[in-house]
Amino acid sequence: MKYVKAEKVPTNVYNQKWMLETILEAQEDVKGETTSYKLGSDALNKLNETLLKFGYISTPIEYKQFTGDDL
């Protein structure tokens, strides 16, 4: 929180906790395997759908562009 306060970012502890939980959830393996803490292409596709739906982006983010990995 000291960093967001220093940068005058409008947020609070509850919002930061929610964002962290959301990011961690996106990194979970939906097949029940060990969590890799690496954003998979399925999670990125879901993220793209949400960001496009609410107008935060105008074109989908490509997996390789985002991670540098080919998968």
CNS distance restraints for C-alpha pairs under 8 A (distance, minus, plus):
assign (resid   1 and name CA) (resid   5 and name CA) 6.07 0.50 0.50
assign (resid   1 and name CA) (resid  12 and name CA) 7.61 0.50 0.50
assign (resid   1 and name CA) (resid  13 and name CA) 7.17 0.50 0.50
assign (resid   2 and name CA) (resid   6 and name CA) 6.05 0.50 0.50
assign (resid   3 and name CA) (resid   7 and name CA) 6.24 0.50 0.50
assign (resid   4 and name CA) (resid   8 and name CA) 5.84 0.50 0.50
assign (resid   4 and name CA) (resid   9 and name CA) 4.99 0.50 0.50
assign (resid   4 and name CA) (resid  10 and name CA) 7.66 0.50 0.50
assign (resid   4 and name CA) (resid  11 and name CA) 7.47 0.50 0.50
assign (resid   5 and name CA) (resid   9 and name CA) 6.16 0.50 0.50
assign (resid  11 and name CA) (resid  15 and name CA) 6.22 0.50 0.50
assign (resid  11 and name CA) (resid  16 and name CA) 7.11 0.50 0.50
assign (resid  12 and name CA) (resid  16 and name CA) 6.26 0.50 0.50
assign (resid  13 and name CA) (resid  17 and name CA) 6.10 0.50 0.50
assign (resid  14 and name CA) (resid  18 and name CA) 6.20 0.50 0.50
assign (resid  15 and name CA) (resid  19 and name CA) 6.17 0.50 0.50
assign (resid  16 and name CA) (resid  20 and name CA) 6.21 0.50 0.50
assign (resid  17 and name CA) (resid  21 and name CA) 6.17 0.50 0.50
assign (resid  18 and name CA) (resid  22 and name CA) 6.10 0.50 0.50
assign (resid  19 and name CA) (resid  23 and name CA) 6.15 0.50 0.50
assign (resid  20 and name CA) (resid  24 and name CA) 6.13 0.50 0.50
assign (resid  21 and name CA) (resid  25 and name CA) 6.03 0.50 0.50
assign (resid  22 and name CA) (resid  26 and name CA) 6.23 0.50 0.50
assign (resid  23 and name CA) (resid  27 and name CA) 6.48 0.50 0.50
assign (resid  24 and name CA) (resid  28 and name CA) 6.58 0.50 0.50
assign (resid  24 and name CA) (resid  37 and name CA) 7.32 0.50 0.50
assign (resid  26 and name CA) (resid  39 and name CA) 6.87 0.50 0.50
assign (resid  26 and name CA) (resid  43 and name CA) 5.76 0.50 0.50
assign (resid  27 and name CA) (resid  35 and name CA) 6.87 0.50 0.50
assign (resid  27 and name CA) (resid  36 and name CA) 7.01 0.50 0.50
assign (resid  27 and name CA) (resid  37 and name CA) 5.06 0.50 0.50
assign (resid  27 and name CA) (resid  38 and name CA) 5.77 0.50 0.50
assign (resid  27 and name CA) (resid  39 and name CA) 5.23 0.50 0.50
assign (resid  27 and name CA) (resid  40 and name CA) 7.12 0.50 0.50
assign (resid  27 and name CA) (resid  43 and name CA) 7.27 0.50 0.50
assign (resid  28 and name CA) (resid  34 and name CA) 7.91 0.50 0.50
assign (resid  28 and name CA) (resid  35 and name CA) 5.17 0.50 0.50
assign (resid  28 and name CA) (resid  36 and name CA) 7.23 0.50 0.50
assign (resid  28 and name CA) (resid  37 and name CA) 6.93 0.50 0.50
assign (resid  29 and name CA) (resid  33 and name CA) 5.77 0.50 0.50
assign (resid  29 and name CA) (resid  34 and name CA) 6.72 0.50 0.50
assign (resid  29 and name CA) (resid  35 and name CA) 5.61 0.50 0.50
assign (resid  29 and name CA) (resid  36 and name CA) 7.51 0.50 0.50
assign (resid  39 and name CA) (resid  43 and name CA) 6.30 0.50 0.50
assign (resid  39 and name CA) (resid  44 and name CA) 6.70 0.50 0.50
assign (resid  40 and name CA) (resid  44 and name CA) 6.26 0.50 0.50
assign (resid  41 and name CA) (resid  45 and name CA) 6.08 0.50 0.50
assign (resid  41 and name CA) (resid  63 and name CA) 6.11 0.50 0.50
assign (resid  41 and name CA) (resid  71 and name CA) 7.90 0.50 0.50
assign (resid  42 and name CA) (resid  46 and name CA) 6.33 0.50 0.50
assign (resid  43 and name CA) (resid  47 and name CA) 6.12 0.50 0.50
assign (resid  44 and name CA) (resid  48 and name CA) 5.98 0.50 0.50
assign (resid  44 and name CA) (resid  61 and name CA) 7.87 0.50 0.50
assign (resid  44 and name CA) (resid  63 and name CA) 6.94 0.50 0.50
assign (resid  45 and name CA) (resid  49 and name CA) 6.26 0.50 0.50
assign (resid  46 and name CA) (resid  50 and name CA) 6.40 0.50 0.50
assign (resid  47 and name CA) (resid  51 and name CA) 6.14 0.50 0.50
assign (resid  48 and name CA) (resid  52 and name CA) 5.93 0.50 0.50
assign (resid  48 and name CA) (resid  60 and name CA) 5.49 0.50 0.50
assign (resid  48 and name CA) (resid  61 and name CA) 6.56 0.50 0.50
assign (resid  49 and name CA) (resid  53 and name CA) 5.96 0.50 0.50
assign (resid  49 and name CA) (resid  60 and name CA) 7.85 0.50 0.50
assign (resid  50 and name CA) (resid  54 and name CA) 6.33 0.50 0.50
assign (resid  51 and name CA) (resid  55 and name CA) 6.03 0.50 0.50
assign (resid  51 and name CA) (resid  56 and name CA) 4.99 0.50 0.50
assign (resid  51 and name CA) (resid  57 and name CA) 5.73 0.50 0.50
assign (resid  52 and name CA) (resid  56 and name CA) 6.06 0.50 0.50
assign (resid  52 and name CA) (resid  57 and name CA) 5.35 0.50 0.50
assign (resid  52 and name CA) (resid  58 and name CA) 6.12 0.50 0.50
assign (resid  52 and name CA) (resid  59 and name CA) 7.17 0.50 0.50
assign (resid  52 and name CA) (resid  60 and name CA) 7.21 0.50 0.50
assign (resid  61 and name CA) (resid  65 and name CA) 7.00 0.50 0.50
assign (resid  61 and name CA) (resid  66 and name CA) 6.71 0.50 0.50
assign (resid  62 and name CA) (resid  66 and name CA) 6.19 0.50 0.50
assign (resid  63 and name CA) (resid  67 and name CA) 6.01 0.50 0.50
assign (resid  63 and name CA) (resid  68 and name CA) 7.52 0.50 0.50
assign (resid  63 and name CA) (resid  69 and name CA) 7.25 0.50 0.50
assign (resid  63 and name CA) (resid  70 and name CA) 7.51 0.50 0.50
assign (resid  64 and name CA) (resid  68 and name CA) 4.66 0.50 0.50
assign (resid  64 and name CA) (resid  69 and name CA) 5.01 0.50 0.50
assign (resid  64 and name CA) (resid  70 and name CA) 5.51 0.50 0.50
assign (resid  64 and name CA) (resid  71 and name CA) 7.93 0.50 0.50
assign (resid  65 and name CA) (resid  69 and name CA) 7.98 0.50 0.50
